[in-house]
Amino acid sequence: MDGPSGGCPPAAAPARAKLPLGIVFSTALFCGEGAAAAVLCLSYGHSDDRFWLALTVFFVLCPSVLVQLTLIFVHRDLSRDRPLVLLMHLLQLGPIIRCVEALVVYCWSGREEEPYVTITRKRRLRKGYEVEMEQEVGHSERRLATHRNAFKRMAVIQAFLGSTPQLTLQLYISVLEKYVPIARAVLMAICLVSVTYGALVCNVLAIQVKYDDYKVQLRPLAFLCIVLWRSLEISTRIAVLVLFSTVFKHWIIPIALANLLVVFFLPWVQFWRSGSRLPDNIEKNFSRLGTVVVLCAFTLLYSSINMFCWSAVQLKLADRDLIDKSQNWGRLAVYYTARLAENTALVILWYFFKTDVYENVCTALLVLQLLLGYCLGIYFMLLFFQYLHPCRQLFRHNVADFLHCMCCRQRQAGTPLCLEAPLEPGVRHSIV
């Protein structure tokens, strides 16, 4: 629906690009985590803890290599003559040179008039109306958009293939040693910020993919709600896994593999049952084998995210965008119900079978705090979808509708419900 005037505004002239704060923040997290891990590795070397040293280095280098490959893939540097950039990537310093490039583009944008490359048409929700907007996109804005897309993918990879296992490892070592040195505490804090930011980026990417025709912008209160939701969800999940692994060292591996493999193979099973063909828009120069390898890496990242938190999207390999754009409240409810039940079972097993004595810690209270923390994270998630989601007016059904339906199933058949939507123009209402 158009705005009150009923017309579309003319295309706006190219404006000065926005400061790429997300790129700077992602680069700072990447460098900070690497520096903190290097200091901690020196400490492990002095104390001759070779096993912890090897694992710490692995969880730094492995995601770093994947980050370099992602940045090269997005910018298509293999087909361009850029030896300095490729050298920086070989030295695992690619994000730094990319951040410098983005800042240079930002500083030079708007200083001189440049011809626009394309015109983007988006809709914006304003007070119940859908307002059509047009914006001329210049060369600088387009280059910055490429950098932003690359760094968003980098943040997710760094968070869930690097920071999350690193945080789990360092917390496990701290519980075993009952001691947290400053270097390890700093590394764990940076990892927690990194994985929370990565989950926030997942939410933003999911909204942008599902509502591609709309100009999406998170309000500060929605941003804060997502941060609280994700930090509570991930921190309590990691703490439960770490406590369980201190008692059942041989059982944590099959549990982790089961979580990983079930989510990894589920999209592929759905793809094979649909009888569809592989998407051909991944990369023009890729063979079928190359496409399968990229999709497998993407599915591995997807399963790693879901092992620790809700990924905010559902993979659909038969779709061009690889994402199921429907809002499925049932899957969301099943995921959080199963994850809460699993966390409860794991932490209760730890409580009854623990052998170590924890001084100055009430273990029963710790169990209660972990479960309440996870439930509080779910509460902030429901709060976000019900009141703070930027496109909540476009939902066919919201959280309240879904919960209402669940309650309605328990009513006797023949008890009619009288639900009447308020007459508010421009807002899509739902009655279940």
C-alpha positions as a Markdown table, in Angstrom:
| # | Residue | x | y | z |
|---|---|---|---|---|
| 1 | Met | 0.0 | 0.0 | 0.0 |
| 2 | Asp | 1.3 | 3.4 | -0.9 |
| 3 | Gly | 1.5 | 6.3 | 1.6 |
| 4 | Pro | -1.3 | 8.7 | 2.3 |
| 5 | Ser | -0.4 | 10.7 | -0.8 |
| 6 | Gly | -0.9 | 7.6 | -2.9 |
| 7 | Gly | 2.2 | 8.3 | -5.1 |
| 8 | Cys | 5.8 | 7.2 | -5.2 |
| 9 | Pro | 8.5 | 9.7 | -4.4 |
| 10 | Pro | 11.0 | 10.5 | -7.1 |
| 11 | Ala | 14.4 | 8.9 | -7.1 |
| 12 | Ala | 16.7 | 10.5 | -4.6 |
| 13 | Ala | 20.2 | 11.5 | -5.5 |
| 14 | Pro | 23.1 | 9.4 | -4.3 |
| 15 | Ala | 23.9 | 10.4 | -0.7 |
| 16 | Arg | 27.1 | 10.1 | 1.2 |
| 17 | Ala | 27.7 | 6.5 | 2.2 |
| 18 | Lys | 27.2 | 5.4 | 5.8 |
| 19 | Leu | 30.3 | 4.9 | 8.0 |
| 20 | Pro | 31.0 | 1.1 | 7.8 |
| 21 | Leu | 31.0 | 0.6 | 11.6 |
| 22 | Gly | 30.1 | -3.1 | 11.2 |
| 23 | Ile | 33.2 | -3.7 | 9.1 |
| 24 | Val | 35.4 | -1.9 | 11.7 |
| 25 | Phe | 33.8 | -3.8 | 14.6 |
| 26 | Ser | 34.2 | -7.2 | 12.8 |
| 27 | Thr | 37.9 | -6.5 | 12.1 |
| 28 | Ala | 38.5 | -5.4 | 15.7 |
| 29 | Leu | 37.0 | -8.7 | 16.9 |
| 30 | Phe | 39.0 | -10.7 | 14.5 |
| 31 | Cys | 42.3 | -9.0 | 15.5 |
| 32 | Gly | 41.4 | -8.9 | 19.2 |
| 33 | Glu | 40.6 | -12.6 | 19.3 |
| 34 | Gly | 43.8 | -13.5 | 17.5 |
| 35 | Ala | 46.0 | -11.3 | 19.8 |
| 36 | Ala | 44.3 | -12.7 | 23.0 |
| 37 | Ala | 44.7 | -16.3 | 21.7 |
| 38 | Ala | 48.4 | -15.6 | 20.9 |
| 39 | Val | 49.1 | -14.3 | 24.5 |
| 40 | Leu | 47.3 | -17.3 | 25.9 |
| 41 | Cys | 49.2 | -19.7 | 23.7 |
| 42 | Leu | 52.5 | -18.2 | 25.1 |
| 43 | Ser | 51.2 | -19.0 | 28.6 |
| 44 | Tyr | 50.4 | -22.6 | 27.6 |
| 45 | Gly | 53.8 | -22.9 | 26.1 |
| 46 | His | 55.5 | -21.7 | 29.3 |
| 47 | Ser | 53.5 | -24.2 | 31.4 |
| 48 | Asp | 54.1 | -27.0 | 28.8 |
| 49 | Asp | 50.4 | -27.6 | 28.2 |
| 50 | Arg | 50.9 | -28.8 | 24.7 |
| 51 | Phe | 47.4 | -30.3 | 24.3 |
| 52 | Trp | 45.6 | -27.1 | 25.2 |
| 53 | Leu | 48.1 | -25.2 | 23.1 |
| 54 | Ala | 47.3 | -27.2 | 20.0 |
| 55 | Leu | 43.6 | -27.0 | 20.4 |
| 56 | Thr | 43.7 | -23.2 | 21.0 |
| 57 | Val | 45.9 | -22.7 | 17.9 |
| 58 | Phe | 43.5 | -24.9 | 15.8 |
| 59 | Phe | 40.4 | -22.9 | 16.8 |
| 60 | Val | 42.2 | -19.8 | 15.7 |
| 61 | Leu | 43.7 | -20.9 | 12.4 |
| 62 | Cys | 40.9 | -23.0 | 11.1 |
| 63 | Pro | 38.2 | -20.3 | 11.1 |
| 64 | Ser | 40.8 | -17.7 | 10.0 |
| 65 | Val | 41.5 | -19.7 | 6.8 |
| 66 | Leu | 37.8 | -20.0 | 6.1 |
| 67 | Val | 37.4 | -16.3 | 6.6 |
| 68 | Gln | 40.2 | -15.5 | 4.1 |
| 69 | Leu | 38.6 | -17.9 | 1.6 |
| 70 | Thr | 35.2 | -16.2 | 2.1 |
| 71 | Leu | 36.5 | -12.7 | 1.5 |
| 72 | Ile | 38.4 | -13.8 | -1.6 |
| 73 | Phe | 35.3 | -15.6 | -2.9 |
| 74 | Val | 32.9 | -12.7 | -2.3 |
| 75 | His | 35.3 | -10.2 | -3.9 |
| 76 | Arg | 36.3 | -12.6 | -6.8 |
| 77 | Asp | 40.0 | -11.7 | -6.4 |
| 78 | Leu | 41.3 | -14.9 | -8.0 |
| 79 | Ser | 40.2 | -13.5 | -11.4 |
| 80 | Arg | 41.9 | -10.1 | -10.7 |
| 81 | Asp | 45.5 | -9.0 | -10.6 |
| 82 | Arg | 45.8 | -8.0 | -6.9 |
| 83 | Pro | 49.0 | -9.6 | -5.5 |
| 84 | Leu | 49.2 | -7.5 | -2.4 |
| 85 | Val | 45.7 | -8.4 | -1.3 |
| 86 | Leu | 46.3 | -12.1 | -2.0 |
| 87 | Leu | 49.5 | -11.9 | 0.0 |
| 88 | Met | 47.7 | -10.4 | 3.0 |
| 89 | His | 45.2 | -13.2 | 2.8 |
| 90 | Leu | 48.0 | -15.8 | 2.8 |
| 91 | Leu | 49.3 | -14.1 | 5.9 |
| 92 | Gln | 45.9 | -14.4 | 7.5 |
| 93 | Leu | 45.6 | -10.6 | 7.5 |
| 94 | Gly | 42.9 | -10.2 | 4.8 |
| 95 | Pro | 40.2 | -8.6 | 7.0 |
| 96 | Ile | 42.7 | -5.7 | 7.9 |
| 97 | Ile | 43.4 | -4.8 | 4.2 |
| 98 | Arg | 39.7 | -5.2 | 3.4 |
| 99 | Cys | 38.8 | -2.8 | 6.3 |
| 100 | Val | 41.3 | -0.3 | 5.1 |
| 101 | Glu | 39.9 | -0.5 | 1.6 |
| 102 | Ala | 36.3 | 0.1 | 2.9 |
| 103 | Leu | 37.4 | 3.1 | 4.9 |
| 104 | Val | 39.2 | 4.6 | 1.9 |
| 105 | Val | 36.1 | 4.1 | -0.2 |
| 106 | Tyr | 34.0 | 5.8 | 2.5 |
| 107 | Cys | 36.3 | 8.7 | 2.8 |
| 108 | Trp | 36.3 | 9.4 | -0.9 |
| 109 | Ser | 32.6 | 8.9 | -1.4 |
| 110 | Gly | 30.5 | 12.1 | -1.8 |
| 111 | Arg | 33.6 | 14.3 | -2.5 |
| 112 | Glu | 32.9 | 14.4 | -6.2 |
| 113 | Glu | 29.7 | 13.7 | -8.2 |
| 114 | Glu | 29.7 | 10.2 | -9.7 |
| 115 | Pro | 27.2 | 8.6 | -12.1 |
| 116 | Tyr | 24.9 | 6.1 | -10.4 |
| 117 | Val | 25.2 | 2.4 | -11.2 |
| 118 | Thr | 21.6 | 1.4 | -10.6 |
| 119 | Ile | 18.4 | 2.5 | -8.9 |
| 120 | Thr | 17.1 | 0.4 | -6.0 |
| 121 | Arg | 13.4 | 0.3 | -5.1 |
| 122 | Lys | 12.4 | -0.6 | -1.6 |
| 123 | Arg | 9.4 | -0.3 | 0.6 |
| 124 | Arg | 9.4 | 1.1 | 4.1 |
| 125 | Leu | 6.8 | 0.6 | 6.7 |
| 126 | Arg | 5.7 | 3.9 | 8.3 |
| 127 | Lys | 2.7 | 4.1 | 10.7 |
| 128 | Gly | 0.9 | 1.2 | 9.0 |
| 129 | Tyr | 1.6 | 2.3 | 5.4 |
| 130 | Glu | 4.0 | 0.8 | 2.8 |
| 131 | Val | 5.9 | 3.7 | 1.3 |
| 132 | Glu | 7.7 | 3.1 | -2.0 |
| 133 | Met | 11.2 | 4.5 | -2.0 |
| 134 | Glu | 13.8 | 4.8 | -4.8 |
| 135 | Gln | 17.5 | 5.5 | -4.3 |
| 136 | Glu | 20.3 | 5.9 | -6.8 |
| 137 | Val | 23.2 | 3.7 | -6.0 |
| 138 | Gly | 26.7 | 5.0 | -7.0 |
| 139 | His | 29.9 | 3.2 | -7.4 |
| 140 | Ser | 31.1 | 3.9 | -3.9 |
| 141 | Glu | 27.9 | 2.7 | -2.3 |
| 142 | Arg | 28.0 | -0.4 | -4.4 |
| 143 | Arg | 31.6 | -1.2 | -3.4 |
| 144 | Leu | 30.8 | -0.6 | 0.3 |
| 145 | Ala | 27.8 | -2.9 | 0.0 |
| 146 | Thr | 30.1 | -5.6 | -1.3 |
| 147 | His | 32.4 | -5.1 | 1.6 |
| 148 | Arg | 29.5 | -5.2 | 4.1 |
| 149 | Asn | 28.1 | -8.4 | 2.6 |
| 150 | Ala | 31.5 | -10.0 | 2.8 |
| 151 | Phe | 32.1 | -8.9 | 6.4 |
| 152 | Lys | 28.7 | -10.1 | 7.5 |
| 153 | Arg | 29.5 | -13.6 | 6.3 |
| 154 | Met | 32.9 | -13.3 | 7.9 |
| 155 | Ala | 31.3 | -12.4 | 11.3 |
| 156 | Val | 29.1 | -15.5 | 11.2 |
| 157 | Ile | 31.9 | -17.8 | 10.2 |
| 158 | Gln | 34.3 | -16.4 | 12.8 |
| 159 | Ala | 31.6 | -16.6 | 15.5 |
| 160 | Phe | 30.3 | -20.1 | 15.1 |
| 161 | Leu | 33.4 | -22.0 | 13.6 |
| 162 | Gly | 35.9 | -20.1 | 15.7 |
| 163 | Ser | 34.7 | -18.1 | 18.7 |
| 164 | Thr | 32.1 | -20.7 | 19.9 |
| 165 | Pro | 34.4 | -23.7 | 20.1 |
| 166 | Gln | 37.2 | -21.5 | 21.4 |
| 167 | Leu | 34.9 | -20.2 | 24.2 |
| 168 | Thr | 33.8 | -23.8 | 25.0 |
| 169 | Leu | 37.4 | -25.0 | 25.2 |
| 170 | Gln | 38.6 | -22.2 | 27.4 |
| 171 | Leu | 35.6 | -22.5 | 29.8 |
| 172 | Tyr | 36.2 | -26.3 | 30.0 |
| 173 | Ile | 39.9 | -25.7 | 30.9 |
| 174 | Ser | 38.9 | -23.1 | 33.5 |
| 175 | Val | 36.4 | -25.5 | 35.1 |
| 176 | Leu | 38.9 | -28.3 | 35.2 |
| 177 | Glu | 41.7 | -26.1 | 36.7 |
| 178 | Lys | 39.2 | -24.1 | 38.9 |
| 179 | Tyr | 41.3 | -21.0 | 37.9 |
| 180 | Val | 40.9 | -18.3 | 35.3 |
| 181 | Pro | 44.0 | -16.3 | 34.4 |
| 182 | Ile | 43.6 | -12.8 | 33.0 |
| 183 | Ala | 44.6 | -13.8 | 29.5 |
| 184 | Arg | 42.0 | -16.6 | 29.3 |
| 185 | Ala | 39.3 | -14.4 | 30.8 |
| 186 | Val | 40.0 | -11.7 | 28.1 |
| 187 | Leu | 39.9 | -14.3 | 25.3 |
| 188 | Met | 36.6 | -15.7 | 26.6 |
| 189 | Ala | 35.1 | -12.3 | 26.9 |
| 190 | Ile | 36.1 | -11.4 | 23.3 |
| 191 | Cys | 34.7 | -14.8 | 22.1 |
| 192 | Leu | 31.4 | -14.2 | 23.8 |
| 193 | Val | 31.1 | -10.8 | 22.2 |
| 194 | Ser | 32.0 | -12.3 | 18.8 |
| 195 | Val | 29.5 | -15.1 | 19.0 |
| 196 | Thr | 26.7 | -12.7 | 20.2 |
| 197 | Tyr | 27.5 | -10.3 | 17.3 |
| 198 | Gly | 27.5 | -13.2 | 14.9 |
| 199 | Ala | 24.1 | -14.3 | 16.1 |
| 200 | Leu | 22.9 | -10.7 | 15.7 |
| 201 | Val | 24.1 | -10.7 | 12.1 |
| 202 | Cys | 22.3 | -14.0 | 11.5 |
| 203 | Asn | 19.0 | -12.3 | 12.6 |
| 204 | Val | 19.6 | -9.3 | 10.4 |
| 205 | Leu | 20.5 | -11.4 | 7.4 |
| 206 | Ala | 17.4 | -13.6 | 7.9 |
| 207 | Ile | 15.2 | -10.5 | 8.0 |
| 208 | Gln | 16.9 | -9.0 | 4.9 |
| 209 | Val | 16.5 | -12.3 | 3.0 |
| 210 | Lys | 12.9 | -12.9 | 4.0 |
| 211 | Tyr | 11.8 | -9.3 | 3.4 |
| 212 | Asp | 14.0 | -8.4 | 0.4 |
| 213 | Asp | 11.5 | -5.8 | -0.9 |
| 214 | Tyr | 11.6 | -3.8 | 2.3 |
| 215 | Lys | 14.0 | -1.3 | 3.8 |
| 216 | Val | 14.8 | -3.0 | 7.1 |
| 217 | Gln | 16.3 | -1.0 | 10.1 |
| 218 | Leu | 16.5 | -2.2 | 13.6 |
| 219 | Arg | 15.5 | 0.2 | 16.4 |
| 220 | Pro | 17.8 | 0.4 | 19.4 |
| 221 | Leu | 15.4 | -1.4 | 21.7 |
| 222 | Ala | 15.1 | -4.3 | 19.2 |
| 223 | Phe | 18.9 | -4.4 | 19.0 |
| 224 | Leu | 19.2 | -4.6 | 22.8 |
| 225 | Cys | 16.5 | -7.3 | 22.9 |
| 226 | Ile | 18.4 | -9.4 | 20.4 |
| 227 | Val | 21.7 | -9.0 | 22.2 |
| 228 | Leu | 20.1 | -10.1 | 25.5 |
| 229 | Trp | 18.3 | -13.0 | 23.8 |
| 230 | Arg | 21.4 | -14.3 | 22.0 |
| 231 | Ser | 23.9 | -13.8 | 24.9 |
| 232 | Leu | 21.7 | -15.6 | 27.4 |
| 233 | Glu | 20.9 | -18.4 | 24.9 |
| 234 | Ile | 24.5 | -19.1 | 23.8 |
| 235 | Ser | 26.2 | -18.6 | 27.2 |
| 236 | Thr | 23.9 | -20.9 | 29.1 |
| 237 | Arg | 24.1 | -23.5 | 26.3 |
| 238 | Ile | 27.9 | -23.5 | 26.3 |
| 239 | Ala | 27.9 | -23.7 | 30.2 |
| 240 | Val | 25.6 | -26.7 | 30.2 |
| 241 | Leu | 27.8 | -28.5 | 27.6 |
| 242 | Val | 31.0 | -27.7 | 29.5 |
| 243 | Leu | 29.6 | -28.9 | 32.8 |
| 244 | Phe | 28.3 | -32.1 | 31.3 |
| 245 | Ser | 31.6 | -32.8 | 29.6 |
| 246 | Thr | 33.5 | -32.6 | 32.9 |
| 247 | Val | 31.7 | -35.6 | 34.2 |
| 248 | Phe | 30.8 | -37.6 | 31.0 |
| 249 | Lys | 33.9 | -37.0 | 28.9 |
| 250 | His | 33.2 | -40.0 | 26.6 |
| 251 | Trp | 29.5 | -39.1 | 26.1 |
| 252 | Ile | 29.8 | -35.5 | 25.1 |
| 253 | Ile | 31.4 | -36.4 | 21.7 |
| 254 | Pro | 28.5 | -38.6 | 20.4 |
| 255 | Ile | 26.0 | -36.0 | 21.8 |
| 256 | Ala | 27.8 | -33.2 | 19.9 |
| 257 | Leu | 28.1 | -35.3 | 16.7 |
| 258 | Ala | 24.4 | -36.2 | 16.9 |
| 259 | Asn | 23.4 | -32.5 | 17.2 |
| 260 | Leu | 25.7 | -31.6 | 14.3 |
| 261 | Leu | 24.9 | -34.4 | 11.9 |
| 262 | Val | 21.1 | -34.4 | 12.3 |
| 263 | Val | 20.9 | -30.7 | 11.4 |
| 264 | Phe | 23.5 | -31.2 | 8.7 |
| 265 | Phe | 21.7 | -34.0 | 6.8 |
| 266 | Leu | 18.1 | -32.7 | 7.3 |
| 267 | Pro | 18.3 | -30.1 | 4.5 |
| 268 | Trp | 19.9 | -32.6 | 2.2 |
| 269 | Val | 17.2 | -35.2 | 2.9 |
| 270 | Gln | 14.5 | -32.6 | 2.2 |
| 271 | Phe | 16.3 | -31.7 | -1.0 |
| 272 | Trp | 16.5 | -35.3 | -2.2 |
| 273 | Arg | 12.9 | -35.9 | -1.4 |
| 274 | Ser | 11.8 | -32.8 | -3.4 |
| 275 | Gly | 13.5 | -34.2 | -6.5 |
| 276 | Ser | 14.8 | -30.7 | -7.4 |
| 277 | Arg | 18.1 | -29.9 | -9.1 |
| 278 | Leu | 21.1 | -28.2 | -7.6 |
| 279 | Pro | 20.9 | -24.4 | -7.7 |
| 280 | Asp | 23.0 | -23.0 | -10.6 |
| 281 | Asn | 23.5 | -19.4 | -9.2 |
| 282 | Ile | 26.2 | -20.2 | -6.6 |
| 283 | Glu | 29.0 | -19.5 | -9.0 |
| 284 | Lys | 29.0 | -19.5 | -12.8 |
| 285 | Asn | 32.4 | -21.2 | -13.1 |
| 286 | Phe | 31.7 | -23.9 | -10.6 |
| 287 | Ser | 31.2 | -27.5 | -11.6 |
| 288 | Arg | 28.6 | -29.7 | -10.0 |
| 289 | Leu | 31.3 | -31.0 | -7.6 |
| 290 | Gly | 32.3 | -27.4 | -6.7 |
| 291 | Thr | 28.6 | -26.5 | -6.1 |
| 292 | Val | 28.2 | -29.5 | -3.8 |
| 293 | Val | 31.3 | -28.6 | -1.9 |
| 294 | Val | 30.1 | -25.0 | -1.3 |
| 295 | Leu | 26.7 | -26.2 | -0.3 |
| 296 | Cys | 28.2 | -28.7 | 2.1 |
| 297 | Ala | 30.3 | -26.0 | 3.7 |
| 298 | Phe | 27.2 | -23.8 | 4.0 |
| 299 | Thr | 25.3 | -26.6 | 5.6 |
| 300 | Leu | 28.1 | -27.3 | 8.0 |
| 301 | Leu | 28.0 | -23.6 | 9.1 |
| 302 | Tyr | 24.2 | -23.9 | 9.4 |
| 303 | Ser | 24.4 | -27.0 | 11.6 |
| 304 | Ser | 27.2 | -25.4 | 13.8 |
| 305 | Ile | 24.9 | -22.4 | 14.4 |
| 306 | Asn | 22.0 | -24.6 | 15.4 |
| 307 | Met | 24.1 | -26.5 | 17.8 |
| 308 | Phe | 24.4 | -23.5 | 20.0 |
| 309 | Cys | 21.5 | -21.3 | 19.1 |
| 310 | Trp | 18.6 | -20.8 | 16.7 |
| 311 | Ser | 19.9 | -20.0 | 13.2 |
| 312 | Ala | 16.9 | -17.6 | 12.5 |
| 313 | Val | 16.5 | -19.2 | 9.0 |
| 314 | Gln | 15.7 | -22.6 | 7.6 |
| 315 | Leu | 17.8 | -24.0 | 4.7 |
| 316 | Lys | 16.0 | -24.9 | 1.5 |
| 317 | Leu | 18.6 | -26.1 | -1.0 |
| 318 | Ala | 16.1 | -26.2 | -3.8 |
| 319 | Asp | 15.5 | -22.5 | -3.5 |
| 320 | Arg | 17.5 | -19.9 | -5.4 |
| 321 | Asp | 18.3 | -18.1 | -2.2 |
| 322 | Leu | 18.9 | -21.3 | -0.3 |
| 323 | Ile | 16.6 | -20.0 | 2.4 |
| 324 | Asp | 13.0 | -20.9 | 3.3 |
| 325 | Lys | 11.3 | -17.5 | 3.5 |
| 326 | Ser | 8.2 | -18.6 | 5.3 |
| 327 | Gln | 7.8 | -17.8 | 9.0 |
| 328 | Asn | 7.3 | -21.2 | 10.6 |
| 329 | Trp | 6.4 | -20.8 | 14.2 |
| 330 | Gly | 6.1 | -24.6 | 14.6 |
| 331 | Arg | 9.8 | -25.2 | 13.8 |
| 332 | Leu | 10.8 | -22.4 | 16.2 |
| 333 | Ala | 8.7 | -24.0 | 19.0 |
| 334 | Val | 10.0 | -27.5 | 18.4 |
| 335 | Tyr | 13.6 | -26.3 | 18.4 |
| 336 | Tyr | 13.4 | -24.4 | 21.7 |
| 337 | Thr | 11.3 | -27.1 | 23.4 |
| 338 | Ala | 13.8 | -29.8 | 22.4 |
| 339 | Arg | 16.8 | -27.6 | 23.3 |
| 340 | Leu | 15.4 | -26.7 | 26.7 |
| 341 | Ala | 14.6 | -30.4 | 27.4 |
| 342 | Glu | 18.1 | -31.4 | 26.3 |
| 343 | Asn | 19.8 | -28.7 | 28.5 |
| 344 | Thr | 17.7 | -29.7 | 31.4 |
| 345 | Ala | 18.6 | -33.4 | 31.1 |
| 346 | Leu | 22.3 | -32.6 | 30.7 |
| 347 | Val | 22.6 | -30.3 | 33.6 |
| 348 | Ile | 20.6 | -32.6 | 35.9 |
| 349 | Leu | 22.8 | -35.5 | 35.0 |
| 350 | Trp | 25.9 | -33.4 | 35.8 |
| 351 | Tyr | 24.4 | -32.4 | 39.1 |
| 352 | Phe | 23.7 | -36.0 | 40.3 |
| 353 | Phe | 26.9 | -37.6 | 38.9 |
| 354 | Lys | 29.5 | -34.9 | 39.6 |
| 355 | Thr | 32.5 | -35.9 | 41.6 |
| 356 | Asp | 34.4 | -32.7 | 42.0 |
| 357 | Val | 33.8 | -30.3 | 44.9 |
| 358 | Tyr | 33.2 | -26.7 | 43.9 |
| 359 | Glu | 34.1 | -24.3 | 46.6 |
| 360 | Asn | 32.1 | -21.1 | 47.0 |
| 361 | Val | 29.5 | -22.4 | 44.4 |
| 362 | Cys | 26.1 | -23.8 | 45.2 |
| 363 | Thr | 25.6 | -26.4 | 42.5 |
| 364 | Ala | 21.8 | -26.6 | 43.0 |
| 365 | Leu | 21.6 | -22.8 | 42.6 |
| 366 | Leu | 23.9 | -23.0 | 39.5 |
| 367 | Val | 21.5 | -25.5 | 37.9 |
| 368 | Leu | 18.6 | -23.3 | 38.5 |
| 369 | Gln | 20.4 | -20.2 | 37.2 |
| 370 | Leu | 21.3 | -22.0 | 34.0 |
| 371 | Leu | 17.8 | -23.1 | 33.3 |
| 372 | Leu | 16.3 | -19.8 | 34.2 |
| 373 | Gly | 18.9 | -18.0 | 32.1 |
| 374 | Tyr | 17.9 | -20.1 | 29.0 |
| 375 | Cys | 14.2 | -19.5 | 29.7 |
| 376 | Leu | 14.9 | -15.8 | 30.0 |
| 377 | Gly | 16.6 | -15.9 | 26.6 |
| 378 | Ile | 13.5 | -17.5 | 25.2 |
| 379 | Tyr | 11.4 | -14.7 | 26.8 |
| 380 | Phe | 13.4 | -12.0 | 25.1 |
| 381 | Met | 13.1 | -13.9 | 21.8 |
| 382 | Leu | 9.3 | -13.9 | 22.1 |
| 383 | Leu | 9.4 | -10.3 | 23.1 |
| 384 | Phe | 11.3 | -9.4 | 19.9 |
| 385 | Phe | 9.0 | -11.3 | 17.5 |
| 386 | Gln | 5.8 | -10.0 | 19.2 |
| 387 | Tyr | 6.7 | -6.3 | 19.6 |
| 388 | Leu | 10.1 | -5.3 | 18.2 |
| 389 | His | 10.5 | -7.1 | 14.9 |
| 390 | Pro | 10.9 | -4.4 | 12.1 |
| 391 | Cys | 8.5 | -6.3 | 9.8 |
| 392 | Arg | 6.0 | -7.7 | 12.4 |
| 393 | Gln | 3.1 | -5.9 | 10.5 |
| 394 | Leu | 3.7 | -8.3 | 7.6 |
| 395 | Phe | 3.3 | -11.5 | 9.7 |
| 396 | Arg | 0.3 | -13.6 | 8.8 |
| 397 | His | 0.4 | -14.9 | 12.4 |
| 398 | Asn | 2.5 | -13.6 | 15.3 |
| 399 | Val | 3.6 | -15.2 | 18.5 |
| 400 | Ala | 0.4 | -14.4 | 20.3 |
| 401 | Asp | -1.6 | -16.0 | 17.5 |
| 402 | Phe | 0.4 | -19.2 | 17.7 |
| 403 | Leu | 0.1 | -19.5 | 21.5 |
| 404 | His | -3.6 | -18.8 | 21.2 |
| 405 | Cys | -3.9 | -21.6 | 18.7 |
| 406 | Met | -2.1 | -24.0 | 21.0 |
| 407 | Cys | -4.6 | -23.1 | 23.7 |
| 408 | Cys | -7.6 | -23.3 | 21.4 |
| 409 | Arg | -6.8 | -26.9 | 20.6 |
| 410 | Gln | -7.5 | -27.8 | 24.2 |
| 411 | Arg | -10.9 | -26.2 | 24.1 |
| 412 | Gln | -14.0 | -28.2 | 23.4 |
| 413 | Ala | -15.1 | -28.3 | 19.8 |
| 414 | Gly | -18.2 | -26.1 | 19.6 |
| 415 | Thr | -17.0 | -23.4 | 21.8 |
| 416 | Pro | -16.8 | -20.5 | 19.3 |
| 417 | Leu | -14.2 | -17.9 | 19.6 |
| 418 | Cys | -15.1 | -14.3 | 18.8 |
| 419 | Leu | -12.0 | -12.5 | 17.6 |
| 420 | Glu | -12.3 | -9.2 | 15.8 |
| 421 | Ala | -9.4 | -7.3 | 14.4 |
| 422 | Pro | -9.1 | -3.6 | 15.1 |
| 423 | Leu | -9.8 | -1.3 | 12.1 |
| 424 | Glu | -6.3 | 0.1 | 11.6 |
| 425 | Pro | -5.5 | 1.1 | 8.0 |
| 426 | Gly | -2.4 | -0.3 | 6.4 |
| 427 | Val | -1.8 | -3.1 | 8.9 |
| 428 | Arg | -2.2 | -6.8 | 8.1 |
| 429 | His | -4.1 | -8.4 | 10.9 |
| 430 | Ser | -4.5 | -12.1 | 11.5 |
| 431 | Ile | -7.3 | -14.0 | 13.2 |
| 432 | Val | -6.7 | -17.7 | 14.1 |
